């Protein structure tokens, strides 16, 4: 059956402020607050039937564009501009499939972003939200859960359109095998400022908000067995920090697994290789090193795809994350020795699906991982979980629940609606719904069964502010 074609109508953009309960340090950035973008639209079929779709994503500064000359407010304005560009492009009154709408505008939006100083990763942010809302609307119209719609290629995904290296690959057969597990392990982020032990956190600095405040407390509360460890580019400091982390993780007799996140802190492969080899030489890090599955984006994006990394990749797999700015990146990275690439809904659902297809097509040594960008409870969290589950992943980085308390400033009625609609996903026993993680796992049943893109509840749209496009977004010509 061919994928349905339709028009897009009534694209609306909103935002809500989000304040973190704990400061989140990644790379050289400490995040304490950021707006969350919300989007809704309507699709209209040729026969007049229509349905509404929705999506949300945090606007994180100093990740999409790490140019130090830009303020956090300019980073937010960049992402708003990306959304405005995408909304205006998708409202062209053309009738296309869900994937067709995305593919038709992809190159033009990247080029338009470049003319306004937006790098391709920033330029992808707007279309990523538009695509998710379109997917949601189509699932609602046909009353199909996301995975079921994906199995039947309801979205009209074509392998060769944006990924010509997949020409000849049977994308329909690949999608037909989608079978998401109903639970997924949470890979807990250990930020560079995160307290590690209960005894090491002074009473005067405690929040006492009922949530874990240390790595030790998070392990006790959630039964975690997967971790993502941030490093900062200073070998001596990183070794000391990793030894302190290992002392906590090694206290458990059960096996654990981890990833190491370089967050673009190294100029080349030699820098991260020096850290990795120094780690392996430390007796106190022996168990930790044996538990690390891969190193994520250690090299600055400006240089990450310039030279081979095969020498280090022969010791430990490497993946790209921030360098994943367009559909051509994974083949280029693979040719240099990288084994994997990350899935993040803020970079695009279709890119993640096609990269996962590539990993399967290429075979042994190629893989896709699930990473987080502080996905917030509600739409953002649930759509990302549905995507990584459909990709067949069995663990995913989750950090939004640790750095933000539940649904943050969302109205109580909105929080209650999500908790009622997804009681396996949220724990409301404290009176405030929060992500439920039990024995290290997140239950996905209710969002996988939802006849939409993973959410049987909606934001309180009346409580959201219309998106503000008045701030100056960029330094002209910036493409950092």
Order of alpha helices (4+ residues) and beta strands (2+ residues): beta-beta-beta-alpha-alpha-alpha-alpha-alpha-alpha-beta-alpha-beta-alpha-beta-alpha-alpha-beta-alpha-alpha-beta-alpha-beta-alpha-beta-alpha-beta-alpha-alpha-beta-beta-beta-alpha-beta
